[in-house]
Structures are given as C-alpha cells and as structure tokens.
Amino acid sequence: MRYELIIFDNDGVLVDSEPLSNTILAAYLTELGHPTSYEDSLRDYMGAAVHRVHDLVKERTGRLLPADFDDTLHARVFAAFERELEPVDGVTEVLEKLTGDGVSYCVASSGSHERIRVGHRKTGLSRWFEDSVIFSAQDVGRGKPAPDLFLHAAERMGVAPERCAVVEDSPLGVRAARAAGMDVYAFTAMTPADQLPGATGYFSRMAELPGLLA
C-alpha cells in the first residue's frame, strides 16, 4: 500500500450516525425557535464540531443558544446511538484488511471523545481503536475545515502528511484533508460526489476502498 497511515473520519464513515444525529439536531434547533430541516442540518453541520452550530445560529439570528445546548444535544444523540446505531456496512472488513496488511490507521473526528467512544462501544468497533489512535476536534484549537486535526493526528502517529490518506464523507472534511496536504478519499453513500470537490478518489461502498488505497 502506498500510504503509511489511513485517517478515518468517524460519523458517516465508521459509524452510520449522520441520519440519527442530524435528525435530532434539526428537531432540537427547531424546538428552540430556529427552524431547521434535516436537509439544512446535513448541509450546514455535517462533519463539523458543535461550535459551528453556535457560530452559525449567532451569525444568522444574533441570538445565543442555551448554555446547556451541548449537554442536551449530546444526551439525545447518545440515547439514539444506544437504541439504533450501527457500523457502516463493510467497514469491519476494511479494518481487518488494514490490520492484516500491517497498515496503521486512526480516527480523527469533529465529534467529542465521548461521542466517538459511545458510538464505538455500541457498534463493536472499540476493538479496532485503542485510545492512542483516537483524535477529536477537542484536541486542537480549530476543527474542520481547518487542517489542524488531521495534522495533529499525523504528528501523533509519527507519519508525514504526504504519506497519509484520509477517508471522509463531508465537504468540510475533504477541505480539511486537502489543506493538510493529504490525499483524501470521499465516501459518497450520503453525499454526492459533486458536493465533495477536490477529493483524490470517490467510492460509494466500503468494499471499494482498499482498491483505491493500494
């Protein structure tokens, strides 16, 4: 394989969480008087850290979200995860192949460490990701689309950016990977390829990914 490190986004790439979390986020914002559809949430917040929600609401309305917004949102999302979350179809086989080939991998997510771990526990992915290979936007000053998170992950893993490949499914994530000087493979199961410009390659099923990375 031509890469030394594969960096996975989490939501929508490892765990099938985007439909759940964006449905909940849209409903909660609407409940608070900021009418938001599921499609609005995907467009504006998919792949972003929660501070982007605060920033956009303030920018658009001049109003602040409640002080307990993050805690309430996370509680609702985590409850949905415990009920319904599944791994992305085929991702276990990809992780098995990378492990068998001796290729290093990690996760770099806009979500909090708690969110990542809750999702991995529910889906059985914890066995593939020790704490030392989990990186969150909490670890850096700026989330995606800034390159900071991917650069932080590469540095901690001891691999130069140009030897890394990122697996992403959001426009913000693709932009962040390119800004970090990394190749990026865009997963189009939820987001069409034309909304993910600049990717090195595109795939719609996880079974296609190993061939792209070879």
PyMOL commands that set and color helices and strands:
alter all, ss='L'
color gray80, all
select helices_A, chain A and resi 18-31+38-45+51-61+69-84+91-101+113-123+125-128+131-133+137-139+148-157+161-163+171-179+193-195+206-213
alter helices_A, ss='H'
color red, helices_A
select strands_A, chain A and resi 5-8+104-109+134-136+164-168+183-187+201-203
alter strands_A, ss='S'
color yellow, strands_A
deselect
rebuild
show_as cartoon
